[in-house]
Amino acid sequence: MDWTGLRAGEGVRTCGERTSSTSGSSRSSVKEAQVTARHILVVSHTGRTETLIAAVEVCRRLIDGGVTPVLPEADRADVLAHDPGLPVEILGEGVAMDELELAIVLGGDGTILRAAEITRDSPAPLLGINLGHVGFLAEAEKESLDESVRRALDREYEIEERMTLAVRVKVDTEVVYETWALNEATVEKASRERMLEVIIEVDGRPLSSFGCDGVVMSTPTGSTAYSFSAGGPIVWPALDAMLLVPLSAHALFARPLVVGPDSVFAVEVLDRTQGTGVLWCDGRRTWDLPRGARVIVRRSGTPVRLARLHSEPFTNRLVKKFNLPVTGWRGPADGEGRTS
């Protein structure tokens, strides 16, 4: 990553990891030329028998369609336990990351976050099929599993890019950890009985300091996840923005913030903190934060790509996933509403 800017590498320009669009969410058509060999990754929630059985069925359907199914090494034993003779390849052994055409993800949002981590170095989009609970990032439900696989085989989907965050931890002047997040990067107190004392910076300028349980720094995609539970706003994924949401802050000014995509957040664990903090990214990657540690968050140049089967408005997804009451709505008046 190329970090340049205000304070020993903490800047306000976007770093370049892989070319991204100029918006937080963009679409492009997928009608690619046929290649000699096609490889589709299948990622499953390995803790559920139902999902593992579905993974076997998806692999069989891919084979019947002339596509080689690929499994992550971590999924191999669990999936093949349900069909030991299933002819699959293993990612990193028979198939390289850049050979993947698509990743079919069977599970909920947690499984999609795991798949995003697995395919971070691949341009392959993720097609989520919800076998979990809310499944906000998923594109299809289990009832349409067969149709979803058929459309994957026929390449009948569009690609939507979602903004991610580049995350850096510094102690004194040394960079000790770098990672990324699709949903959010959260600085939290390490022990329940100790409050975290932090100072917040935006674009290299101090904004406020307070005691709190933590601070969530989120993408628009993550605005329906932890940030939402903490009282943050829902941000449409097409909007280029980053969010900062304090958790149980003891302060008069501790409101959620929404900033532009080129801004930079910094959260420093103050010396007066009794205890330590911890960084969590998407609930998957973690790093301990001693007193004096700084977490710097900015937009990453590498988006996550989602395969979309439907072009429904984001409003429809909100209503469906949160079961929102819309009884009595009679439709927009002439000339109102969505135009495309």
Rosetta blueprint (number, residue, H / E / L):
1 M L
2 D L
3 W L
4 T L
5 G L
6 L L
7 R E
8 A L
9 G L
10 E E
11 G L
12 V L
13 R L
14 T L
15 C L
16 G L
17 E L
18 R L
19 T L
20 S L
21 S L
22 T L
23 S L
24 G L
25 S E
26 S E
27 R E
28 S E
29 S E
30 V E
31 K L
32 E L
33 A L
34 Q L
35 V L
36 T L
37 A L
38 R L
39 H E
40 I E
41 L E
42 V E
43 V E
44 S E
45 H L
46 T L
47 G L
48 R L
49 T H
50 E H
51 T H
52 L H
53 I H
54 A H
55 A H
56 V H
57 E H
58 V H
59 C H
60 R H
61 R H
62 L H
63 I H
64 D H
65 G L
66 G L
67 V L
68 T E
69 P E
70 V E
71 L E
72 P L
73 E H
74 A H
75 D H
76 R H
77 A H
78 D H
79 V H
80 L H
81 A L
82 H L
83 D L
84 P L
85 G L
86 L L
87 P L
88 V L
89 E E
90 I E
91 L E
92 G L
93 E L
94 G L
95 V E
96 A L
97 M H
98 D H
99 E H
100 L L
101 E L
102 L E
103 A E
104 I E
105 V E
106 L E
107 G E
108 G L
109 D H
110 G H
111 T H
112 I H
113 L H
114 R H
115 A H
116 A H
117 E H
118 I H
119 T L
120 R L
121 D L
122 S L
123 P L
124 A L
125 P L
126 L E
127 L E
128 G E
129 I E
130 N E
131 L L
132 G L
133 H L
134 V L
135 G L
136 F L
137 L L
138 A L
139 E L
140 A E
141 E E
142 K H
143 E H
144 S H
145 L H
146 D H
147 E H
148 S H
149 V H
150 R H
151 R H
152 A H
153 L H
154 D L
155 R L
156 E L
157 Y E
158 E E
159 I E
160 E E
161 E E
162 R E
163 M L
164 T L
165 L E
166 A E
167 V E
168 R E
169 V E
170 K E
171 V E
172 D L
173 T L
174 E E
175 V E
176 V E
177 Y E
178 E E
179 T E
180 W E
181 A E
182 L L
183 N L
184 E E
185 A E
186 T E
187 V E
188 E E
189 K E
190 A L
191 S L
192 R L
193 E L
194 R L
195 M L
196 L E
197 E E
198 V E
199 I E
200 I E
201 E E
202 V E
203 D L
204 G L
205 R E
206 P E
207 L E
208 S E
209 S E
210 F E
211 G E
212 C E
213 D L
214 G E
215 V E
216 V E
217 M E
218 S E
219 T L
220 P L
221 T H
222 G H
223 S H
224 T H
225 A L
226 Y H
227 S H
228 F H
229 S H
230 A L
231 G L
232 G L
233 P L
234 I L
235 V L
236 W L
237 P L
238 A L
239 L L
240 D L
241 A L
242 M E
243 L E
244 L E
245 V E
246 P E
247 L E
248 S L
249 A L
250 H E
251 A L
252 L L
253 F L
254 A L
255 R L
256 P L
257 L E
258 V E
259 V E
260 G L
261 P L
262 D L
263 S L
264 V E
265 F E
266 A E
267 V E
268 E E
269 V E
270 L L
271 D L
272 R L
273 T L
274 Q L
275 G L
276 T L
277 G E
278 V E
279 L E
280 W E
281 C E
282 D L
283 G L
284 R L
285 R E
286 T E
287 W E
288 D E
289 L E
290 P L
291 R L
292 G L
293 A L
294 R E
295 V E
296 I E
297 V E
298 R E
299 R E
300 S L
301 G L
302 T L
303 P L
304 V E
305 R E
306 L E
307 A E
308 R E
309 L L
310 H L
311 S L
312 E L
313 P L
314 F H
315 T H
316 N H
317 R H
318 L H
319 V H
320 K H
321 K H
322 F H
323 N L
324 L L
325 P L
326 V L
327 T L
328 G L
329 W L
330 R L
331 G L
332 P L
333 A L
334 D L
335 G L
336 E L
337 G L
338 R L
339 T L
340 S L
